[in-house]
Amino acid sequence: MNGLDNIIAKINKDCEAECEVILGKAKDEAGAILEKARNEADLIRKGILDAALRENEKEIELLNSRIELESKKNLLALKIELVNGIIETALNKIKNLPDEEYFKVIKSLILRHAQKGSGTLCFSKKDLNRLPSGFEQDVNKALGNGSSVKISEEPARIDGGFLLVYDDIDQNCSFEALLSSSVDEIKDRLFEMLFKRTDI
């Protein structure tokens, strides 16, 4: 090998050594850059995940609030339906009492609503057909104090109860009218009896 070959071989060797050093540094730098990128990516991913979790927590809270509100609305609707059902059942029970018991209820209502003077009692066709014998006399005897009633032979367009007519005053004592005038109070009492909780 002559001198020129030796020089070229040395240059190649030095070049290879230099390349190895440069390549080693490049690998180290690339590794550092990659590690830094991974760390930044992890931070970004964690930030996105945390933000998503916070957002989901808000949505879950909102969903829970909606579910709770819907549940309360449904429970309230159910309570109202139950109370209305109780009132309707009680009304039907009164209307379908055996004649003797039914007219005891009617008599007590007449005594409560009668005024001084002479009034006319109007019943439904059904009630006129099942009036107990001597009912008018029995009621007038119980009234006393200048009050009296006469039963009209004309049927009233009501379904249970009666109309009590004086000269210029008509008292609607049908069960529907009596119920309507005190339905709020009845419902309040039923709610109080049936549902002691006050949160709904």
Secondary structure, DSSP 8 states (H G I E B T S, - for coil): --HHHHHHHHHHHHHHHHHHHHHHHHHHHHHHHHHHHHHHHHHHHHHHHHHHHHHHHHHHHHHHHHHHHHHHHHHHHHHHHHHHHHHHHHHHHHHTS-HHHHHHHHHHHHHHH--SEEEEEE--HHHHHT--TTHHHHHHHHH-TTEEEEE-SS--S-SSEEEEE-SS-EEEEEHHHHHHHHHHHHHHHHHHHH------
